[in-house]
Amino acid sequence: MGLIGEEKKPLAIFGVVAISLAAALVMQGNTSVELILFSILQYFATIGPVALGLGLTMIAREFDISVGSTMSVAGCIAVVASTSDPYLGAACGIGVGLLIGLSQGVLVTGLGLSSISVSLGFLITLAGFAYVVTGNMTIPLDHADVTSAINAPVLGIFSFRSIFAIACFAIASFIFLKTRAGVELIATGSDPTAAATAGVRTTRIVVIVFMISGGLSAAAGVFLTYGLSVASPSGLTDILVPAISAAIIGGVSLTGGRGTPIGIALGALTLCLLNAGLNALGVSPVAQQVVLAFVLFTVAVAAAPQLYRIIPQRS
Amino acid sequence: MTRLKTLILATALASTTGFLSFAHAGPEGKKLTFLTGPTEDRFISTFSTLFTEKATAAGMAVTQLTSPFDPALQAQQLDDAIGQKPDMIVLQPLSSGAVLPALGRAKAAGIPVFVVISQVDKGEGLVAGTMALDEVRSGELAAEALIDGLKAGGKSSAKVAAITGSAAEGIAPKRIQGFKSRLASEPWIQLVQIEDANWAPPVAEQIAGQMFARYSAEGGLDALYGMNDAMSNAIVEAADSAGIELGNQTGQLLVIGGGCQTSGIRNIKAGKQYSTLSGPRPLYDTQKSVELISDYFSGKTIPAMSVTEPLEIITTKNTDQYAEPCNY
């Protein structure tokens, strides 16, 4: 399948960013390696699962822009439902996310609607629903033990949240590489008609990737909410742009049919490295945006088909 | 035995040196990591600039990180700041609840946190000190200004409304609490609507326009409270667009602001806004914050909560007094 080849570019970008930041931090004399790695992985725990879900929909030539609202509403539902049992709250939040994904997948495939239109509708509706669920109030999580446990360092640099995110990518990569699902997803995204003719059940694939996207966004939202010990109707973070950026840096094509979970993980990690590393260096957020824009621009240029016609190829 | 004596002497010398270095400690050379909301916001921008200037003048080095009202990003920035091991983190909490876990991690790492602009509820033991506005009092004073204005216009009954900042948590709920509690003792005033504009003047302008349309059939609103001067200015603009006269006479709309901003002072002088409040004032608040932080590094005990002083109503009677400190 040449999947490893698809991960070369994100790996190269990740390597360059990692080495540059490590060198800058060493020159600065910052030796808090453990704390910086913990921070990087905490951010990865927030954007990683969402980028994975969104990236999978992009590989299938669809687009789930409702991830931010799904994340927010799932966190709110989890806290509201967690009064007696935080596990029940988490199950409710993630269950709602799966249901949101299922609804979107069915609407997109069943009615032949554009996924952008459908997920935009969900984005707006869910944002309003979060205000209804919380009564436009920030709601604290009354389980301090859960907050402590979810953020507690494991082996110095990990936490429950980051281990969950890493596990998601590991499972997705295994399924992608070792089962027919990966091939069928690539085929669906490359040419849905040809894939259907070849016997791929493209409808089922699209519905499943939307469910995965909804479920992962909801899980990320629930664990972020539990980790911050508060649910906010206005959303705890801006996730859509970082998630799209991670997927693109990770080699996912906006036109579908290209990308891998490992590539998306590398894209998300690159973003986390940039974010946490530049924060540790004390670079202003405005400058950070410029650096991120430069990385995205470089990735876009590197993927431009015309570029390889301009650059002379070695024979 | 000689080794033991040497060890005891070395320990005593080290302890004395440590004590002396603490006794002479001060703000000079201290590294501060300063976490705020977006500097596109006029108040945050002014506060940040003045705070950095004053802290630098006191010999401290300031590294600022901003977040676009994103509590999760700020929590992550707090973790990053802990990784930098500064001498202190100065924090404008974007979500009182969401920063609590990270404040616990800062405490565990031995890094003191000083809170500015907004407060952290249930932050006892987690923050070294706070410099903010008495938000409940701010709401009460806004209500008092509104009552004074209506009484001065000879009103014996009134319908009033409020357009607020983000009501989910933080500053706005406390101001609403003060505003409502003061109005509760004035049964002739009916608080008919409170709307959340999320601190955004364009949203405030839109909501004001909708309120004018809604209440026009019932004789219109008598007064409207915009939670800061940027929002009260938006109300003034919406009223101008709708052809509503501003003032405290019958058929006119009384506009109450807050936050001591240039637009508030300008509108009061132009007769378009009845009042604003003398806080928060970046000039005073930043000076006081830097003094408290310097005291902390000098080993002095600082209060858990410090507030903007004086906090009073600004009307045409005292605009000149506040024209300069409210110039932002």
Interface residues (C-beta under 8 A of the other chain):
Chain A: N30 S32 L35 I36 F38 S39 Q42 Y43 T46 T134 N136 M137 T138 P140 T147 S148 N151 L224 G227 L228 S229 V230 S232 P233 S234 L236 T237 D238 N275 A276 N279 A280 G282 S284 P285
Chain B: T33 T63 Q64 L65 T66 S67 P68 D70 P71 A72 L73 A75 Q76 Q77 D79 D80 A81 I82 G83 Q84 K85 S95 S96 G97 A98 L100 P101 G104 R105 A109 S166 A167 A168 E169 P173 D196 N198
